[in-house]
Amino acid sequence: MKLYLSPAACSLAAHITLEEAALAYDTEVVDLRTRQLASGGDFTQVNPKGYIPALLLDDGELLTELPAIVQYIADLVPERQLAPPNGTRERYRLQGWLTFVGTELHKSFIPFFFPGAGEEWKKFGRGTLKRRLAWTNGELVDRQYLMGGGFTVADAYLFTVLRWTGMSGLDLATWPGLTAFQQRVAARPAVQAALRAEGLA
C-alpha cells in the first residue's frame, strides 16, 4: 500500500493508523498548493479530487476520504481493535465520532488554512470550535479515549485535528481533558513513529 500525505495535514491520522496496524506501506508527499508529488508527478493523475489522504492498494484500487481509509486499515487487522467489528452498535458509535471530528471540528479549521480568509469567517470558525471542543472535552473527562478504554482510529483523527488549535488562536490548555488526551496519544510508539516520519516529532 502507498499513502499519499502532506505533513501535519489530516492524512496524519491515516499515517498513525498504518503504524498502529503494523502493516507494510510506503508514503509519498503531496504539495497541496501545486498538487505535485515529491517524485515529480501530478497528484491529480492519482486522485482527481486533488486532496489527501489517498491510499493506493496493492491491487491498484485507490481509496479516498479519511474515515473510509482508516476503517479499511483497521479491518485488515481486527486483532488490534482499532475499530469495533462491522455491524455492531459500537461500530456505528465509531462512525459517529469520525463524522463529528470531520464535519464539526476539521471543517471549522478551514479558514485558518487560508491566508486571505476574512476575519468574520475566522471569528465564526473560532466560535464554533470553542463550543465543539468544550463538548468534546466533557466527553473525555472520565475516559482515556473517545470510545472508552481502547485507542481507535477516531482517536487518531481527533489527535491530528487538535494539533491545529494553535494556528486558530485557541489554547488547548483551556480544556484539560483534551490536553491530557493529546499527551496520552502522543506518547504512543506508533504515533511517535508517524510524527518522526513526517518531521513533526
N, C-alpha and C positions, 0 to 999 in steps of 0.2 A: 504494500500500500504506500501511497505517497500523499502527504498532507501539504496542501498549499496554504501558506500562512503569511502573516505580517506581524513582526514582533510587537507584543503588548496589545494587539487587537483582540477581537473576540475569539479568533482562532486559537488563542492560548488555551481556552477551555478544551478544545479538541486535542491539542498537544498534550495537556495534562492527562486527559482520558487515555490516550495511547500509552503514555508512560505508566499509568496506573494499571492498565491492562497487560503490560509487559509483552506487547506484540512487536513484531519486526515491522519497521516502517522507515520511509525516507521523508524528508521535507524539502520544500522549495519555497524561497521567499518571493513574495509578490510586492512590487512597488505600487501602492494603492493610488498614487497620483497619476502614474503613467500607464498602469496596467501591464508593466513589463515584468517578466520573470528574471530571477537572478541569472539564469542561463542565457538570457538574451531574447527569449521568445515572447510572443504576445499572449498574455494570460487569457484574453477573451477568446482565443482559439481553443483553450482548455475548458473554460467556463464562460459561456456567452453572457451570463449575468454580470460578470466583471468584478465580483466581490468574493471575499474569503469568509469562512473556510470552504475548501473543496477537498474531497477525499477521493483520490483515484484508486479504485480497487484493482486487485491483481488480474481480474478478468477484463479490465479496460472500461468498466462502467464507472461513471462519476456520480458521487453523492454530493449534494449541496444542502445548505441550511443546517446550522449548528445543532438544533435539537435532534434532527434526524441522524446526523453524523455520530453524535455521542451515544445515542441509543443503539445504533448499529454496532459500534465498537463494544459497548457493554454487553450486547447479546452474543458477541463472539466468545466471551469469557464469562459465562454465567456464574462460575465458581467464585469469581472475585466480587460478586454482589455490587457492581457499580450501578445496577438498575434492578428493580424488582421484576419478577417474571411477567411476561406478556399476559394480558387478560385478567390480572389481579387488580383489586382496588388500589393497592399500593402503587402499581404502575401508573394508574391514572393520576394519583396524587403527585407522582414524579413529573408527569407531563404537565400538570398544573403549575408546578414550580418552574419548570423550564419555560413555560409560556409567560408566567409572571415576570421572570427575570428578563426575558427577551422583549416583552412589549411594554412593561411598566418601568423597568429600570434601564435596560440597554438603550431603548429608543429615546428615553428622556435625556441621555447624554449627547445626543446628536448635535445640538447647537454648539457644544464646546469643542467639536472636532473641526469646525469651520471658522477660520479667522475672520471672515466677513459677516458672521452671524450677528444680527442686530441684538441690542441689549434687551429688548422686550421678549424676544424668543428665548434668550438665555435666562431671563428672570422667570419665565414660565417653566422652563425645564428645571431650574433650581427649586422652585416651589413644589413641583411635582415630586422631585427626588426627595426632598425633605419629608414629605408625607409618606412616601413609599418606603423609604429607608427606616423611618421611625416604626412603621408597622412591622417590617422585616426584623428589626432589632428586637421587638417584643416576641416574635416567634422563636428567637434564638436564646432567650433568657434562660430557659431551663432545659436546653438540649444542645448537643455539640454540633449537630449537622441538621440540615433542613428536613430530612426525612426521619430524624431521630438519632439513633446511636451510630449508624454506619455512614461512611462517606459515599456519595453517589455523584453521578455526572452533573446533577443540579448544583452541587456544591462547587464543582469546578467552574461552572458558569458564573455563579454568584461571586466567587473569589476573583475571577477575571474582571467582572464589571466593577466591583468595589475598588479595584486598583485605580479607577479613573476619577475617584471623588476629588482628588487634589486639583485636577485641571478644571473642575467646575466651581472651585472656590469653596467647596464644602470640606469640613474637617471630620474625618471618620471617627475621631475620638469623641465626637458628640454622642455616639451610640456605642456604649461599652460592649453590648452583645455582638455587634458587628466587628468591633476591634478585636475582641477575643477570637471570634470566628476566623478572621483573617490571619491572625497569628497561628492558630491551630492548623489551618490548611497549609500555610506557608511552610510549616515545619515538616510536612510530609515529604519523604525522599523523592517520590515521583514528581511532586510539584517543584521541588528544588531542581531536579534534573531538567524539567521543561523550561524553567526560568533561566538556568545556565545556558541551555541550548539557544535561547533567544536573546542572550546578552542582557538579561534583566535581573540576575541574582545580585 
